[in-house]
């Protein structure tokens, strides 16, 4: 079977009438794209759509279903920021840390959130936090990217930092992240594993609210280092000391996965243009983008 199915083929694949397919297209309820006046249906997305489960018409169109702002809360990610801006998907970003994003999603203050929360006990990402904060909500978590996390340092790495233990010996000024951020959870874990306490560090005066702020603090001379993704160092022409590979997921209510804005963002992230941008930013692996890591019963 072709990777792209026409209306007749997708109807046969789903074992429903072709007229029903057109109804789903009109309701923006099935993944599809229009090429040369014809509707085409990517098989991979149709399979994912089936796995997630089609939301009911009442769920899609009720006032409650559309009450959440069309924003993605949670952790800042340079590649996600670029995709939202470039795709014209109609979503906005409200970054404030991974745990803050989960809480906003639970409170109906966001349509989705981006998170990268390490579970030190098993080395897994995000699942424990999703279950703890979102409880029995009908949410789904899809993989956005694997990212390199590490120490962002000034160009040329003048202090010669090479490992997390160096933060205690040379006393560089560290731009710390707030406790609600995934980067802070990772930093706490790395310090504990190295036998280093926060009291052993020289912490910069003001916390950095995002990974970009970490880079800007170093660029402005207000800090010597801080933990962030490699892409931040690339954007600001700073140097980078890799420490960890992590997974960044998008979490949303199942119904919001099927909304036109989210479908537009996901479709754009699959394009050659987006793939080239991820490669240019450095530190990203998007080869398994879209993998479903959590799908509430």
N, C-alpha and C positions, 0 to 999 in steps of 0.2 A: 504494500500500500504506500502511496506517495506521502511525503511529509506534509503536503498541502492537499486537502480534500475540498471538492466542490460541494454545492448544496445537496445534490443527489447522493454523493458518496458519504457525506457525514450523516445524512438521514438513515442510510442503510447501516452505517457503522453503529449508530445509536439505537437502531430498530424503532424509529418513530417516523411519522409521516413528514414529507418535505414541507408541508404547510406549517407544521409545528416549528421547524427550523426557522422559517421566516418570522414567525411570531417571536421566537427567542431573540433573533437579530434585532427586531424593532424595539424590544424591551432592553437592549444592551445586556442581555443575560447570558450570552454565550461568546467565548473568545472567537473573534473573526477579524478579517481585514478585507478591504475592498480594493481590487486590482482590476483596472480596465473595465469597470462596470460590473464585475462579477464578485460575489462573496466567496472568499476562501477561508478554510478552517485549518489552522496548524494542528496536526495530529497530537503533538506533544502537549499542547495547551488543552486540547479536548480531553486527553487522558487525565491531566491534572484537574481539570474542571469536574470530571466524573468522580475523582478521588475525594475532592473537597465536598462535593454534594451541592447541587443547585439550590439556592435559597428560594423560598416560596415567593410568589408575586406579592403577597401581603407584607412579607418581610422586607422586600426590596423597596416598596413604595410607601410604607407607612411613615408618618411624621417622625416617629421615634427612630426609625432606621436611618433617617437623613438628618438627625438632630446634631450629630457630632460635627464639629468644624472640619473642613476639608484640609486638614494639616497633618503632617507627620511630626510627632513629638519625639523626645528621647535623645539619643546620642548623636553628636555631629559626625558626619562622614563626608569627606571631600568629594568622593565619587557620586554618592547619593545627591549631594547638593548640586553638582553639575548636571546630573540626569534630570532632576526636578526642574531646574532652570531651563535647560536646553530642549527638553521634550515638549514643553507647553502643555503638560498634563493637567494643569489647573490646581495642583496641590501646592501647599506652602509648607515651610519648615519652621518648627518651634523647638529649638534645641535647648536642653536643660539637664542632660544626663540620662542614662539608661533607666534607672529606677524611677526618676521623675516621669519619664515617658510612659512606663507601665502604669503608674498611678493615674496619669491623665487619661490613658486609654480606658482604664477601669471606671473612671468618673464620667466618661462620655465627652471629654474635652478634646479628643483627637480621634482621627479616623484610623491612625496607625502609629506605631512607634518603632524606632530603630534601637536595638540593644546589643550589647556585647558583655554579658555578665558571666564571668568565670565561676564555676563551682569548684572550689579548691579540693573538696573531698574526692571527687571522681574525675576532675579535669574536663568535665563537660561544659557546654555553654548554653545558657539561657533557659533551659527547661525547668530547673528548680525555681527560678525567679518567676517564670510565667505561671507555674502552678500555685506558687505562694501568693502572688499579687492578684492574679486574674481568676483564681478559683475555678468555678464551673462555667464561666463565660464561654460562648462558642467562638473561640479564637483559633487562628491558624498562624504558624510561624514559618516563613519561607526564608531560605538562605539568600542573603544579598551578596556577600563576598567573604572570603578569607583575607585577612589583612596582617601585615607585619607591624607589631608594636615594639617600641624601643625608646631609647633616650635620644631626644632631639638636642643637638649641641651646636655651638657657633661654628661657622665655616672654618674648616681646618682642624676642628676639635682641639682647641688650644690647651685644654686641661688634660687631654689624653685619656678621657673616660672610655672604659671598655667593658665594664660589668657593673651590676647593681651595687656591689660592695664598695665601689669607688665613691659612691655618694657619701659614705661615712668617713672615709679616710682623708680625702682631699677637701671636704667641706664645701663643695660647690653649692651655690644657691639654687634650690630646687623649687620649680613652679609646681605646686601641689594642686590636685584636682579635688572637687568637693566629694564628700562621702557617697552622694547619690549617683556617682558616675561609674561606668564600667572600668574606666582607666584607673580609678582609685582602688577598686576591688582588686584589679590585677597588680597594682603597685603594692598594696598591702600583702598580697600573696608572695610576690617576689622578694620583698624585704624579709618576711617571716622565714621563707625558705633559706635566705642567706644569713639569717641570724642577726639582722639589723633592725633596730627600732627607729621609729620616727623621731624619737628624742636624740638620736645620733646624727640627725641631718640638720643642715642649715636651710630652713624653709623660707622661701620668699614671702614678703609681707602679705600680699593679696592672692587668694586662690584663683586659678585659671578656670573659667566657667566652661571652656571648650578646648579641644585639642589645638584649634587654631590660635587661641589665646596663649597657650603654652609657647608656641612658636614665636608669636609676636613679642612675648615677654623676653625671650632670648634675643630676638633681633634688636629690641630696644635697650638691651643691657640691664633689664630689671631682674633677670634670672640667668643662670648658667646652663641649666638643663631642666628637663621634665619629660614625662612619658607621653608619647603621642604616636600616631601612625606615621609610617615613612612618607606618605603622600604630603603631610604637612611640611616636613623638611624639604621635600622636592619643590613645593609651591613657593616657599620662602627662601630657597637657595641656602639652606642650612645643612649641616651634616647629621648623620644618623647612626646610632649604635643599635643593631637589632638585638632584641631580647626574647621575643615571644611571637607565636603565630596564633591568631584568634579568629573566631567566626562572628560575623556581624549579621544579625537577622532582622527582618521586618515582621512585626507582629500586628495583627489586625483582627477585627471581628470578621467571621467568615463571609457575611453579607457584603462587607466593604471590599473584599477581594474582587468581587464581581462588578463593582462600580466602574463607570467609564474612566474616571481619573486614575484609579489604580491600574486598570488594564492598560491604559495608555503608557503609564510609567514602566510597567513590566515589559510591554512590547518594545519600548524604546531601548531598555537596558539590554535587549537581545540583539540590537543592531550592530553592524560592523563599526559604525561611528562610536558607539559606546564602548565596544571592546577595545578600540584603538585608544580611547581616552583613558581607560583603566590601565592600559599598558604604559601610557605616557606618564601617568601620575606616580607609578612605581609602588611596589609593595602589595599589589592586589592579585588575587587568584579568583576569577569569576567563572571558572570552568564548570562548576556545579551550581551556578546561579539558578534560583527558583526551586531548589530541592525543598520538599516539605519536611520539616523537622518536628512539627507538632501540629496535630489536628484534633481539637477537643472532641470527645465522644458525643 
